[in-house]
Amino acid sequence: MTVEPVRVSGLSDDENRLANALLAQLDARAPRNRVRSDYYDGKRALRQLSAVMPGHYDNLGLVLGWAAKSVDALARRCHLDGFTWAEGDLDSLGLREFADDNMLLSELSGARVKAFTHGVSFLVGTTGGDGEPKALLHAKDALNGTGRWNSRTRRLDSFLSVTEREKDKVTGFVLYLDGLTIPVLKVDGRWVATDRHEHVYGVPVEPLIYKPQGRPFGYSRISRPIMGLQDAAVRALIRTEGHMDVYSWPEMVILGADGGAFQDEDGNTLAAWQAMLGRVKGIPDDEEQTDPSLARAEVLQFPAASPEPHLAQLNALAKMFAREASLPDSAVAITDMANPTSEGAYDASQYELVAEAEGAVDDFDRPIQRAIRRGLLMQNDLDEAPAAWSSISTQWRNPRFESRAQVADAGTKVVAAVPGLAETDVGLELMGLTPDQIRRFKGERKLAAGRSLVETLAPSKEAETAAELKARFDALGAAIRSGVSPNDAAARLGLPGIEFTGATPVSLRLPEADAAGLEEK
């Protein structure tokens, strides 16, 4: 399909030429991208079968979900848990608000699925308008966005995002240039640039590219071999359907009977399904036949044909598909597992898929970081990112599925080998705690520490009582040494009822010279 040139009022000649070039580029790639979307959505039904198959089997619309499984299985291995900042607190930059306003992790998950489906998707950052969040981040697929890639700067020089369609025709788009965003609408048959918004964020679009080797916008996970194998499997499935309709019935040959055996009482020929479903068939003898051996029809039966050849082919195609998509056979093949797969066998079957996921994460990591930093710039009304922001990083989940016990065991060994690691977020992550669990743990520990501090600073009644008693007894000793009667001193100091043994401690005993003086008196 050839896209009609547009002339936008409010755009310069160069901008009009660029907009038309990007619209033509989007239109040129749309057919193959739609095909891959149909495979992923399960809308790709075969319309050309073998010449020996009856025509009505074309209308069954049988499909398989193998292509979608190849995309989703890889996408689920590329799970983004969140973001980290080694030099600060991301919440102080408004990341939580930015993530909540944009449903960030969900939006990025959809962007990865779109990238696997078409080879590329785009993360578009914009500032919010009235009644909108301060910073917005949207994912665009290759059916609604395209741009010009600069291989030297490894960034987009320009980007076009389709915002409105009517009967599959573009009626609105946004043109992103370096430091300039131009929304365009078709109003009453005329193309009009509704605004020109200048900013400091360059071209605020980051492409997520799957397998960028040799292609600016990568390769689709739904490759031609994958599509071909799925089509072959659908044909095998349709042949199996035809086999069950025709060859699963026992073949019968009737010798010596005429067509009347397959007619109803009115002489009408029975429909095929009526003849096949009939359980009891009575055929009268031919009374006009002079040879008795030929007067009675003879029925010969051949056993039904097995569908095993069709199922075997379907299973073989499934295994070929699994090899092509780096999936284990159990993901698509017809298997009967009497016992669960051993841990070693399971790990071995996942190695290729895990390696694919690790490669995809490496390709997606840098564009996502740049998109998040730009979003935080918009969130904080900043023109330039501080140098410390360079340490803002993504946090991906391990693409290899591990049990909680395995993670905790490995983390315990690492934490024990590095002093102080257990008290850090990194140590808690190694132990298998999720970011939310780490936040809750730190919050609860902070509250507990606060309560402990309050209890420590609060005066202790027992401590006060002990100190008071000591002071009173010290005063009692001083009073006795000064000659006051012990019982009188105890009563005056609030220590009534104390029994005195009569013995005088050394600390209360007067020197001999003083004692002699008292005796002389």
C-alpha positions, 0 to 999 in steps of 0.5 A: 500500500502506498501512503498518500503524501501529506502537507501539514500547515505549520511545518517547514518544507524540511519538516514536511519532507521528514514527516512524509518519509517517516509515514512512508517508512511506517507504511512499508514495514506495516505488512510484515509487522501485521503478519507477526502480530497476527501470529502472536494474537492467534489470528493467522489461519491457513487458507491454502491446504493440500489439493487432496483435502476437501475445501470445507476444511479451509474454513475450520480456522484452526490455529496454534499458539506456538509463536506467542509462546516463543515470545512470552516464554522469553519475555517472562525470563526478562523480568525487571524488578525495579531500579537502584541508585548507589549514591542516593535515594530514588524516592527523593527524586520522585521515582515512586510517584513517576512509577505509579503514575505511569504503571511503569513496570507494566508498561516496560513489560509490554514494551519488551513483548512488543520488541520481541514480536516486531524486533523493536518497540519505543519508549516515548517520554513527554511532559504532562499537560493539565490534569496529567502527571508531571512526566509520562512514559509510553511504549509504542510498537512498530505499527505505530512508531518509527524513526531515523536511527543515527548509527554514530550517536546510537540514538534517534535523530527523529521519531514519528508516533501515530496517535490517532487512526480512522478506518486504519488510516492515520489521522494524527501523529506527533513528530519528535525532533531534537529539542522540538515536539510537534503534534499534528492532526487532520482537521476537516480534511486538512493537516494542521500542526496544533503546537510546537513545544520546545524542550531540552530533552533531545529526541525523548525516545529510546528504542528497545531493540531485540538482536540489533546485529546488523539492523537498526531496529533488530529482528523479530522473535517470530522469525520466518522459520518459526512461522513456517514450522507453525504453518506446517504444524497447522496443516498437520493438525487439519489433516488429523482432523480430516483423518478423524472424520474419514479414516477413523471409521472402519472401512466396509465393502459390500459385495452383491448389494445395489444402491438401495441399501443406502437409500431411505424408505422414500428412495432418497440417498442417505447422507454420508453421516447417516450411513456412517452413524448407522449401527444396524444395517439390514440388506434383503436378499436378491430374490431374482438371483438364481445363484443362491451364493449370490443372492445374499450380499457379503460384507467385508470390513477393514480396520480403521486407519490409525492417526499415529502418522499425523500425530508423529509428524505434529510431534516432530514439528513441535520439537523442531519448533522448540529447537528454533525457539530455544524452548524445551520440548515439553513447552510445545511437544506432545509428551507423556511424563509419568514422572517429574523431570529431574532438577539437572534435566530441567536446568539443561533444557532451559540453558538456551532460553536463559542465554537468550534472556541474558542477551536480551537484557543486555540489549534492553538495559541501557535504553531503559536506564536512559528513559528513566533518567529522562523521566526523572529530569521531567519529574524534577523540572531539571534541564541536565542530569547531575553526574551522580545520576549516572549510577542509577541502574536497572535491577533485573531478576535472575532469568534462571528460575530458582527456588527460594531455598536455593537462593537463600542457601547461596545468599547465606554463603556469600553473606557469611564470606563478606563482613558487614554484607548482611546489614546492607540491601545487597545482602538482603537481596542475595538472601532472596528478599524482594524490594518490598520485603526489604523496605518492610524489614528496614521500616520495622527494624527502625520502629523497633530501634526507636522503641528501644531508644525511648525505653532506654531514655525513660527513667527507671523506677527501680534505678531511682529507688536503688539510688535513693536508698543508697543516698539515705543509707549514706546519710544514715551513716553520717548521722550515726557518726555524728552521734545521732541515735541510730533509730532516730536517724533512721526514722528521720531519713524515712527508713523506719523499722530498720533493725540494728544489730548493735555491731558497729561497722569499721566505717562508723567506728570512731578513732580511739582518741575520740572514743576515749574522750567520750568515755571520760565524759 
